[in-house]
Amino acid sequence: NAVIYAPSASSTVGGEFYFRKGVPSSYTDRLIIDNQGNIKIGAGATFLNSSGRPILNQSGSILQVSWKDLGSGSFTATSTSSTYRATGFTNTITPSTTSSKILHIVTIGVQFICDGNLTIARGGTVVSPSLMDSYRDVSTSAYVTDLPAFTFTWLDSPATTSAISYELYCRATGCSGLMFIGSSSDFDSSWTLMEVSA
């Protein structure tokens, strides 16, 4: 049997049951069961397990997921540059709290001829370290780094509850300055954003 214990006052209003703490002139709703049977907890309260740890939104919980198929588009850099350039591959998410982390999982095809880097920008500003660097195979004359299905992860701390637009940025830094990014007939490029509770 389950017992709901109210140390001060409880009442039934409009088919709803309220568990309240305090005196009638100044009380706080701790638990509400509405007339549809839904259970609500008051502001600042949380469900705990038998060890006293939060069940919902505890550290490391996934609060939301934004998955995007990057489609069949592609980006080609045709000259060497020390500056990162936008590729057009984007994804967006709106964090629910300022303390949340955003986990990125990106799968995409990359080809360098022969040196380059791939990174992530937030709101047009590069915020991640270089997440992919080319490896020059000096045993061949072509100097081609071909990764038909490259996957990388990165954890961001945006400290905002506003909508965030992320975009892949790249730079070709050597040889012919060619860099190809996008999907192929062998796989689909995708970008997953996960909001992680801090």
N, C-alpha and C positions, 0 to 999 in steps of 0.2 A: 504494500500500500504506500502511496505517496501522500505526503502532507505538506501543504503550503502554510508556513508559519509567519504571521504578521505581528511583529513586536509592538506595533502601535495601532494602526487603523487600517481597515480594508472596507471597500464599498463596492456596490454593484450599480453601474450607471449605464443606461441604454443597452443592457445586455452584455456589458463588458465588466470584467473583474480586474480590480486594481490592487496591487500589493504596494503599500505606501509606507515610507519611513518618516517619522516626525509627528508633530501635532497637527490637528485639523487646520489651524491657521497658517501653518508653514510646514508643508510636507514635500517629499520627493517621490515621484513614481519610480519604483524599482522594477516592477514586472507588470505587464498588461496582457490579459487574454481577451481578445476582442470577440464579437459575436459570431465570427466565422471560425473561431478556434485557433486563430493565429496568435503566436506568442511574440511579444515585443519586450525588449529590455530598455530600461531608461538610459538617458545620456550619461556617459562615463562608466556604465556597467558593462560587464562582459560575462560570457559563459565560461566556466572553469571546469577542468576535469578533476578527477579524484586527487591528483597531485597538486592542485591549485594553479595549474597552468592554463592560459587561454585556449579555448577550442577554436574560436574564430579569429582570423586576422593575426595569428601569432607570427612571430618573426620567421620569415622564410615562406609564408603562405603566398600562393599565387592569387592575386586579387582580380586580374583581368588579363586577357590575351588578345593581341591584335595581329592576325596573320594576313599576309598579303602575297598573292601570286605575282611575281614580278613580270610575268608574261614573256613574250618572245622578243621584247625590245633589246636594243644593244647600244653601247656607247663605244666610240673609237677615238682615242687620242692620237693625233698625227704629228706631234712635235714634242721635243723634250722640254721639260719645264720643272723648276723647283717648287712651283706653286700647285697646290691641289685644285682640281677642277670638278665641278658638279657633274654627275653622270645621268641624272634624271631618274634614278632608282630611289624611290622614297617609301616611307611608311610613317603613320602617325598614331599617337596615343595620348590620352588625357589622364594623368595620374590622379588618384583619389586623395592622396595625402602628399605633403611636401617631403616627408621622410622616406617615401617609397624609392626603391631602386628599379631600373628598367633593364631587363636582361634581353640582349639581342642575340638571335640565332639567324645567321644569313648563309644561304647556299646559293652560289652563283658561279658561272664559268668565267675564267680569267686567262688571258694570254698576253704575255709581254714579249716584245722584241726590242731590247732584251732585258731592260731594267725598269722597275716601277714599284709603286706602293698603292695600297688600298686602305681607306680609313672611313670614319663616320663623322658627319657634321650634324649639329643640332641647331636649327634655325639659321643655317647658312654659315655657321662657325665650326671649324674642325675641333672636335672635343675628345676623340679617342686617339690612342697611339696608333702607329702603323700596324694594321691588323693582318697584312699580307705583304711580304717582300719577295721580289723575284729572286730566283736562284739561277745563276748563269752556268750553263753546262759548257765548260770550255773544251770539252772533247769533241764538240761539233762546231761547224762553221756558221750554223744558222743562229745560234744563241737564242733559241726560242724556249720560253717557259710556258708550258701549256697545262693548265689545270682545268679539265673539263667540268669538274664538279667540286668546287672548293667550298668548305664550310668553316665559318669562324664564329666565335661567341665573344661578347663583351658586356660588361655591367656598368651602367651609367647611373649617376646620382644627380638628377636634374633639379631637385629642390623646388618644385613648382606643382601647382594644380591646374595650370593652363595647358591647352592643347600643344603638343610638341610635334614638330615635323622633323624627321630624321632623313638624311640623304647620304648615299654612298658617294664619296669623293675619291679621285685617283690622281696620280701623276706618273708620267712616263719620264724617266730620268736619264736614259742612256741609249746608245746605239741609234736605231732609226727613229726612236720616239714613238713607236707604235704600241698601242695597248687596246685590246679588245675585251669588253665586258658584256656578259649577257647569257641568255639561254642557248641551248643547242637542241638538236633533234633527239639527243640521248637523255636529257633530263630537263626539269623545270626549275627555274630560279625562284626562290621564295625568301621572305623576310618575316620572322616572328618576333614580336615584342611582347614581353611578359612583365606586368607590374608585380614586383615582389615586396611584400611587407617587410619593413626594416625591424 
